[in-house]
Amino acid sequence: MNLENYFPILLFILVGIGVGVVPMVLGKVLGPNRPDTEKLSPYECGFEAFEDARMKFDVRYYLVAILFILFDLETALLFPWAAVARELGPQVFVAILIFLLELVLGFVYLWKKGALDWE
């Protein structure tokens, strides 16, 4: 087994780990650490972070967030297709139309079920 063939892969892994870990370590070591009441207050979740774990909270916030991410990612798939639409041919155009139809039908279904209503 020739280990020289695996050197580029090992180097790639080490550089990837370095790019991911070094900035976090530098931020932790060099960054200021001055917590105050404003930094420790709840941001978007709407409830205090250090209360009883059995308290009730609104699940619709998380549902709307998940649906936003879902539809945002699906529409992000349209940008690469639009950049090369003419070179791909009519079969891909029909496939994208089917994809858009499924996207619209899913959105209408969620709308009719009331998943997007905020009472």
C-alpha positions in Angstrom: 0.0 0.0 0.0 1.5 3.3 -1.1 0.7 6.0 1.4 2.0 8.8 -0.9 -1.1 8.5 -3.0 -3.2 9.4 0.1 -1.2 12.6 1.0 -3.5 15.0 -1.0 -6.6 13.6 0.7 -5.0 13.9 4.1 -3.8 17.4 3.3 -7.4 18.3 2.2 -8.9 16.9 5.4 -6.3 18.8 7.6 -6.9 22.1 5.7 -10.7 21.6 6.1 -10.4 21.0 9.8 -8.1 23.9 10.1 -10.4 26.3 8.3 -13.3 25.1 10.5 -11.6 25.0 13.9 -8.9 27.8 13.8 -11.4 30.7 13.5 -13.5 29.3 16.3 -10.5 28.9 18.6 -9.2 32.4 17.7 -12.6 33.9 18.4 -12.9 32.2 21.8 -9.4 33.2 22.8 -9.2 36.7 21.4 -12.8 37.8 21.6 -14.3 39.8 24.4 -16.4 37.9 27.0 -18.5 40.5 28.8 -22.0 39.0 29.3 -24.7 41.4 30.5 -28.5 41.3 30.8 -29.0 42.3 27.2 -26.8 39.6 25.8 -28.4 36.9 28.1 -32.0 37.9 27.3 -34.2 35.8 24.9 -33.9 36.9 21.3 -36.6 35.4 19.0 -38.0 32.4 20.7 -40.2 34.5 23.0 -39.7 32.8 26.3 -37.0 33.0 29.0 -34.1 30.5 28.5 -33.8 29.5 32.2 -37.4 28.8 33.2 -39.2 25.5 33.7 -38.7 23.1 30.8 -42.4 22.0 30.9 -43.8 25.5 30.1 -46.1 25.8 27.1 -44.9 27.6 24.0 -46.3 28.2 20.5 -45.2 25.5 18.0 -46.5 27.5 15.1 -43.3 29.7 15.2 -41.2 26.6 14.4 -43.7 25.3 11.8 -43.5 28.6 9.9 -39.7 28.6 10.1 -39.4 25.1 8.8 -41.9 25.8 5.9 -39.9 28.9 5.0 -36.7 27.0 4.8 -38.4 24.3 2.8 -39.8 26.6 0.2 -36.7 28.8 0.2 -34.5 25.8 -0.7 -36.9 24.7 -3.4 -37.0 28.1 -5.1 -33.1 28.3 -4.8 -33.0 25.3 -7.1 -34.5 27.5 -9.9 -31.5 29.8 -10.1 -29.0 27.4 -11.6 -31.6 26.1 -13.9 -32.5 29.6 -15.2 -28.8 30.3 -15.9 -28.5 27.4 -18.4 -32.1 26.9 -19.4 -31.5 27.2 -23.2 -28.8 24.6 -23.3 -30.7 21.9 -21.4 -33.5 21.2 -23.8 -37.2 20.7 -23.7 -37.1 17.6 -21.4 -35.6 19.6 -18.6 -38.0 22.4 -19.2 -40.9 20.0 -18.7 -39.3 18.6 -15.6 -38.9 22.1 -14.1 -42.6 22.8 -14.9 -43.6 19.7 -13.1 -41.4 20.7 -10.2 -43.0 24.2 -10.1 -46.5 22.6 -10.2 -45.6 20.4 -7.2 -44.2 23.4 -5.4 -47.4 25.4 -6.0 -49.7 22.5 -5.1 -47.7 22.0 -1.8 -48.1 25.7 -1.0 -51.8 25.7 -1.8 -52.2 22.6 0.4 -50.4 24.2 3.3 -52.4 27.4 2.9 -55.8 25.5 2.8 -54.8 23.4 5.9 -54.1 26.6 7.8 -50.4 26.0 8.4 -49.5 29.6 7.5 -52.2 31.2 9.7 -51.0 33.1 12.7 -53.9 33.7 15.1 
